């Protein structure tokens, strides 16, 4: 990689980090706006890798930079600030030669129009090379700093999971695997593995997940054999549990609420001939579901509507199965989206829980007596999971919690929690509820 190309990629990465950390933007959205500045897909991949690494280790990198600067950089030099964080992380990682990192970072500072700070960039990075061991020994032992989490979030994880909090936090910093979900209507896991092997791509199946294939190494999924033909989708193994928990049968009316981007809805249609409604409030995200169905050769109805206001879209016919894939803090998928930890605030969890409660209360009357509702979230916080479930059951005498069988998960009474990293899955919570008939409600203790 030339200094010029390395400089361009680093400058784009610095601007993306500024968007996330200063403006609380989603990293994917920020990169979608910036990617057009880079012509090579390898440069775009580099930018994502650099950004994700810095976001996972942001507090420690900030501390280190403060030790190396005589005084903090001003607001007009924020791009330089993030360029330095990126370079410090690369020097610590040691994946590229130190001189190449320094030269490319200095060139990036000049490309940003900060010629007068290029000398400072050089000096700070040279100083890091000299003082690396000293700074490592001097760094405070504060877990939030060392583990790369905002203090409030780490405190919340420690409060909810006192025995597992460190393991959870460390799992959130590991590089995530690529899980694929095979479209049962078009292929099998063994057949997909064979096809991938013929293309020189190593992958394997799992006895725990009947539709899953795990790639040994990351790859550009859209270019893999079988993707364009709809033979598989990308979906974490933890998310693949939802369809089985619904106890699906042909002919059922099924609602997938909050359905975008459509992975769970597609899995439902791959498993049975159901009359499925995929509900999504955002029209653009609803269109993504339609595109997913088309690629996979599936027939499902996509409805734009608010799950908390079914009077606008539901009609009068009841559903046999409802999946509530609830909006949440997404704290179970931090290894895939490290920007989330810096976007969320403590009040967001309270707001999410209130919205989840409204959605559950609104959708419950749409479930036929004897029908099954599965509540799912990619959170690991009790307020959005276990506590939400307990409050809902207390409000509804006709809601009967059922056993939720998930390999290597934690019983939370009610429901079960998949902790991040368990069987190399993301973190998910699942609760199954049967709607009792009126006579059963009277007999319920």
C-alpha positions, 0 to 999 in steps of 0.5 A, spaced: 500 500 500 502 506 497 503 512 502 498 516 498 493 510 498 494 509 506 493 516 507 486 517 503 484 511 507 486 513 514 483 520 513 476 517 511 477 512 517 478 519 521 472 522 519 468 516 520 470 516 527 469 523 528 462 522 526 461 516 531 464 519 537 462 526 536 456 526 533 453 519 535 452 517 528 451 509 526 458 507 523 455 504 517 451 510 515 457 514 516 461 510 512 456 509 506 457 517 506 464 516 505 466 510 502 465 513 495 472 517 496 475 510 496 475 507 489 478 500 491 474 495 495 480 493 499 481 500 502 474 500 504 475 494 508 481 497 511 477 503 513 472 498 517 477 494 520 481 500 523 475 504 525 472 497 529 479 496 532 479 504 535 472 503 537 473 497 541 479 500 545 477 507 544 478 509 552 485 506 552 487 510 546 485 516 548 488 515 555 495 514 551 494 520 546 493 524 552 500 522 555 503 523 549 500 530 547 503 536 551 496 539 551 489 537 548 488 538 540 483 544 539 476 542 536 478 545 529 483 539 529 479 533 531 481 529 524 488 530 527 486 527 533 482 521 530 488 520 525 493 519 531 488 514 535 488 510 528 495 510 528 497 509 535 492 503 534 496 500 528 503 501 532 500 497 538 497 492 533 504 491 529 501 489 523 504 494 518 511 496 519 511 502 524 515 507 519 509 506 514 504 507 519 507 514 521 509 516 514 501 515 511 499 518 517 503 524 516 501 524 509 493 524 511 494 530 516 497 534 510 491 531 505 486 534 511 489 541 510 493 541 516 500 541 514 502 545 520 500 539 524 504 534 520 510 535 524 506 534 531 503 527 528 510 525 526 513 527 533 507 523 537 508 517 533 515 517 534 514 518 541 509 512 542 514 508 539 519 510 544 515 509 550 510 504 548 512 499 554 512 505 559 505 507 557 503 500 558 505 499 565 503 506 567 496 505 564 490 505 570 487 498 571 480 501 571 476 496 567 472 500 563 478 503 560 482 497 559 476 493 556 474 499 552 467 500 555 463 507 557 463 506 565 455 506 565 454 500 560 460 496 564 456 498 570 450 495 567 453 489 565 456 487 571 450 489 575 446 484 571 451 479 570 456 479 576 459 472 575 460 473 567 461 480 566 468 480 564 467 474 560 461 478 556 465 484 556 471 481 553 467 477 548 464 484 545 471 485 543 473 479 539 472 479 532 466 476 530 465 470 525 461 469 519 455 465 520 451 463 514 444 461 514 442 456 508 436 456 504 432 450 506 428 450 499 435 451 495 440 447 498 443 444 505 449 446 509 453 440 506 452 442 499 454 449 501 460 447 504 462 443 498 460 448 493 465 453 498 470 448 498 470 448 490 471 455 490 477 455 495 473 457 501 473 453 508 467 453 512 464 448 516 457 446 519 455 445 526 451 440 530 447 445 534 445 449 528 441 445 523 441 451 518 448 454 519 455 454 516 460 458 519 466 461 514 473 459 517 475 466 514 471 473 513 469 473 505 465 478 501 459 474 502 455 477 496 461 474 491 460 467 494 458 462 490 450 461 491 449 468 494 446 471 488 442 464 487 439 465 494 442 459 496 444 462 503 443 469 507 448 472 512 445 471 519 448 469 526 447 463 529 444 466 535 438 469 531 437 463 527 434 460 533 427 464 532 424 460 527 425 453 531 422 456 537 416 458 533 414 451 532 412 453 525 407 448 521 404 449 514 398 454 513 399 458 519 398 465 519 405 468 522 407 475 524 414 478 524 414 485 527 419 489 527 422 485 521 427 489 518 432 487 515 428 481 514 433 475 516 428 472 521 422 473 516 426 469 511 428 463 515 420 462 517 418 462 510 424 457 508 422 453 514 414 452 512 409 454 507 406 460 512 402 466 510 407 471 513 406 478 514 413 482 515 411 488 519 416 494 518 415 502 520 421 504 516 419 504 508 426 504 506 427 498 511 421 495 508 424 495 501 430 491 503 425 485 506 422 485 499 429 485 496 431 479 501 425 475 499 426 476 492 433 474 492 431 468 496 425 466 492 420 467 498 413 469 498 411 474 504 407 480 505 411 486 507 407 491 510 409 498 512 406 500 519 407 501 527 407 495 531 405 499 537 399 501 533 396 495 529 389 498 528 392 502 522 394 495 519 392 489 522 385 488 520 381 483 524 384 476 523 388 473 528 395 470 527 397 463 530 404 465 531 407 472 532 415 474 533 416 480 536 424 482 534 424 488 539 428 494 538 433 494 544 440 497 546 443 491 541 448 490 547 449 483 545 452 484 538 457 489 540 463 485 537 459 486 530 458 493 532 463 496 536 460 503 535 453 501 539 457 502 545 458 509 544 452 511 541 447 509 547 446 512 553 443 510 560 436 513 558 436 509 552 435 503 555 429 506 559 426 508 553 427 502 549 423 498 555 417 502 555 417 501 547 417 494 548 412 494 553 407 498 548 409 493 542 407 487 546 401 490 549 399 492 542 400 485 539 398 480 544 390 481 542 392 479 535 395 472 537 389 467 537 388 463 543 392 457 543 397 461 539 405 462 540 408 469 541 416 469 541 419 475 544 426 476 542 432 481 543 439 482 541 440 485 548 444 482 554 440 487 559 435 485 564 431 491 563 430 489 556 429 482 557 427 478 563 424 484 567 420 486 561 418 479 560 416 479 568 412 485 567 408 483 561 406 476 564 404 480 570 399 484 566 396 479 562 393 473 565 392 469 559 400 469 558 403 462 559 411 462 559 413 456 556 420 452 556 425 455 551 430 450 549 437 453 547 444 450 547 448 453 552 444 459 554 442 461 561 435 461 564 433 467 566 426 466 569 422 467 564 426 466 558 433 464 556 439 468 555 445 467 550 451 470 552 455 473 547 461 468 545 457 462 547 458 457 541 461 463 538 454 466 537 452 474 539 448 475 545 440 474 544 434 473 549 428 469 547 421 468 551 416 463 549 409 465 551 402 461 549 396 465 549 391 461 554 384 460 552 379 464 557 377 457 561 384 456 562 385 463 564 380 462 570 384 455 572 391 458 572 393 459 579 
